[in-house]
Amino acid sequence: MPSGDANLSRWFVEEVQPHEADLRVYLRRAFPSLMDIDDLVQETYARVFRAKTAGKVAEARPYLFSTARNAACDLFRRSQTISIIGLAEIEGLPVVEDRPGVAEALDHAHELALLHQAIGVLPGRCRRVLTLCKVYGLPHREVAQRLGISEHTVNAQVALGVLRCRNFLRAQGLMREREP
């Protein structure tokens, strides 16, 4: 195996695969109606692997989770076909409420509030860059143009913001320390 492939494989084993259990928990919580988590995990791994070979992955864990979310959304979009004939019988269909329980919803709301706090304590430019990139999903190039800064600065501010948010959340007990 060429050394580039060996490095890529080592990166995957050390930086991506250790998060598989947390990824599966996240996917089950965020997308409870999803039947086949295994296929989604494999699609996520394929996307992350392609992105890493293209040099687009700075931090494995956040990229892994956002890629999984995007893959799940793509899967739901592809499955959203509606039969016109079936619309006439829609009133006769049983309704199943697909919402998290009260405890889970409160836990999620608490996590979101802490994330909001973590973002709120970032320095101004870092907060704007992170919000535009991670919350609004704007490409780094567009954020750089909007804010009149270089793409390199955007990359650096995103990395710094993610690191500071991770440290804030870790201090709140929401994230485990990485094993050496």
C-alpha positions as CSV (number, residue, x, y, z in Angstrom):
1,M,0.0,0.0,0.0
2,P,1.5,3.4,-0.9
3,S,2.4,5.6,2.1
4,G,-0.4,8.1,1.2
5,D,-3.0,5.3,1.4
6,A,-1.4,4.1,4.6
7,N,-1.6,7.6,6.1
8,L,-5.2,7.9,5.0
9,S,-6.1,4.5,6.4
10,R,-4.4,5.3,9.7
11,W,-6.2,8.7,9.9
12,F,-9.5,6.9,9.3
13,V,-8.8,4.3,12.0
14,E,-7.6,6.8,14.5
15,E,-9.7,9.9,13.9
16,V,-13.0,8.6,12.4
17,Q,-13.8,5.1,13.5
18,P,-13.5,5.8,17.2
19,H,-16.6,8.0,16.9
20,E,-18.8,5.3,15.3
21,A,-20.8,4.5,18.5
22,D,-21.5,8.2,19.2
23,L,-22.4,8.6,15.5
24,R,-24.9,5.8,15.7
25,V,-26.5,7.2,18.8
26,Y,-26.8,10.6,17.2
27,L,-28.4,9.2,14.1
28,R,-30.9,7.1,16.1
29,R,-31.8,10.2,18.1
30,A,-31.9,12.7,15.3
31,F,-33.6,10.4,12.7
32,P,-35.7,7.9,14.7
33,S,-37.7,6.9,11.6
34,L,-34.6,5.8,9.8
35,M,-34.6,2.1,9.3
36,D,-31.1,1.2,8.2
37,I,-28.4,3.0,10.2
38,D,-25.7,0.8,8.8
39,D,-26.2,2.0,5.2
40,L,-26.2,5.6,6.4
41,V,-23.0,5.1,8.4
42,Q,-21.3,3.5,5.4
43,E,-22.4,6.3,3.1
44,T,-21.1,8.8,5.6
45,Y,-17.8,7.1,5.8
46,A,-17.5,7.1,2.0
47,R,-18.2,10.8,1.9
48,V,-15.8,11.6,4.7
49,F,-13.1,9.5,3.0
50,R,-13.6,11.3,-0.3
51,A,-13.5,14.7,1.4
52,K,-10.3,13.8,3.3
53,T,-8.6,12.8,0.0
54,A,-9.7,16.1,-1.4
55,G,-8.2,18.0,1.6
56,K,-11.5,19.3,2.9
57,V,-11.4,17.8,6.4
58,A,-9.8,19.8,9.2
59,E,-11.4,18.1,12.2
60,A,-12.7,14.6,11.8
61,R,-15.5,14.4,14.4
62,P,-17.4,17.6,13.5
63,Y,-17.0,16.8,9.8
64,L,-18.2,13.2,10.4
65,F,-21.4,14.3,12.2
66,S,-22.3,17.1,9.8
67,T,-21.7,14.7,6.8
68,A,-23.9,12.1,8.5
69,R,-26.7,14.7,9.0
70,N,-26.4,15.8,5.3
71,A,-26.4,12.2,4.1
72,A,-29.6,11.5,6.2
73,C,-31.3,14.6,4.8
74,D,-30.3,13.5,1.3
75,L,-31.8,10.1,2.0
76,F,-35.1,11.7,3.2
77,R,-35.3,14.0,0.2
78,R,-34.9,11.1,-2.2
79,S,-37.6,9.2,-0.4
80,Q,-40.1,12.1,-0.5
81,T,-42.2,10.9,-3.4
82,I,-45.9,11.5,-3.0
83,S,-48.5,9.6,-4.9
84,I,-51.2,11.9,-6.2
85,I,-53.8,9.1,-6.1
86,G,-53.0,8.5,-2.4
87,L,-53.7,12.1,-1.4
88,A,-57.5,11.5,-1.6
89,E,-57.2,9.0,1.2
90,I,-54.9,11.1,3.4
91,E,-57.6,11.8,6.0
92,G,-58.1,8.0,6.6
93,L,-54.4,7.4,7.4
94,P,-53.4,6.8,11.0
95,V,-51.2,9.5,12.5
96,V,-48.0,8.5,14.4
97,E,-46.3,11.2,16.3
98,D,-42.6,11.1,15.7
99,R,-41.3,13.4,18.4
100,P,-38.8,12.8,21.2
101,G,-40.0,12.4,24.7
102,V,-40.1,15.3,27.2
103,A,-36.8,14.3,28.9
104,E,-35.0,14.0,25.5
105,A,-36.4,17.3,24.3
106,L,-35.3,19.1,27.5
107,D,-31.8,17.5,27.2
108,H,-31.6,18.6,23.6
109,A,-32.8,22.1,24.5
110,H,-30.2,22.3,27.3
111,E,-27.4,21.2,24.9
112,L,-28.5,23.9,22.4
113,A,-28.6,26.5,25.0
114,L,-25.0,25.6,26.1
115,L,-23.9,25.6,22.4
116,H,-25.4,29.1,22.1
117,Q,-23.5,30.2,25.1
118,A,-20.3,28.7,23.7
119,I,-20.7,30.6,20.5
120,G,-21.7,33.8,22.3
121,V,-18.4,34.0,24.2
122,L,-16.3,33.7,21.1
123,P,-14.5,36.9,19.9
124,G,-16.7,38.8,17.4
125,R,-15.0,37.9,14.1
126,C,-14.7,34.3,15.1
127,R,-18.3,34.2,16.1
128,R,-19.5,35.7,12.8
129,V,-17.3,33.3,10.8
130,L,-18.4,30.2,12.7
131,T,-22.1,31.2,12.6
132,L,-22.0,31.9,8.8
133,C,-20.1,28.6,8.1
134,K,-21.6,26.2,10.6
135,V,-25.1,27.5,11.3
136,Y,-26.0,29.0,7.9
137,G,-23.8,26.5,5.9
138,L,-22.2,29.2,3.7
139,P,-19.0,28.1,1.8
140,H,-15.8,29.5,3.2
141,R,-15.2,31.5,0.0
142,E,-18.5,33.3,0.4
143,V,-17.9,34.0,4.0
144,A,-14.5,35.5,3.1
145,Q,-16.1,37.7,0.5
146,R,-18.9,38.9,2.8
147,L,-16.5,39.8,5.6
148,G,-13.7,41.1,3.5
149,I,-11.1,38.6,4.8
150,S,-9.1,35.8,3.2
151,E,-10.3,32.2,2.9
152,H,-7.3,31.2,5.0
153,T,-8.5,33.5,7.8
154,V,-12.0,31.9,7.5
155,N,-10.5,28.4,7.8
156,A,-8.4,29.5,10.8
157,Q,-11.4,31.2,12.5
158,V,-13.6,28.2,12.0
159,A,-10.9,25.9,13.5
160,L,-10.4,28.2,16.4
161,G,-14.2,28.6,17.0
162,V,-14.8,24.9,16.9
163,L,-11.9,24.3,19.3
164,R,-13.1,26.9,21.7
165,C,-16.7,25.6,21.6
166,R,-15.5,22.1,22.1
167,N,-13.5,23.2,25.2
168,F,-16.5,25.2,26.5
169,L,-18.8,22.1,26.1
170,R,-16.2,19.8,27.6
171,A,-16.0,22.1,30.6
172,Q,-19.8,21.8,30.9
173,G,-19.5,18.0,30.9
174,L,-21.1,17.5,27.5
175,M,-18.0,16.0,25.8
176,R,-15.6,13.4,26.9
177,E,-11.8,14.0,26.9
178,R,-10.0,12.4,23.9
179,E,-7.9,9.4,24.8
180,P,-4.2,9.9,24.0
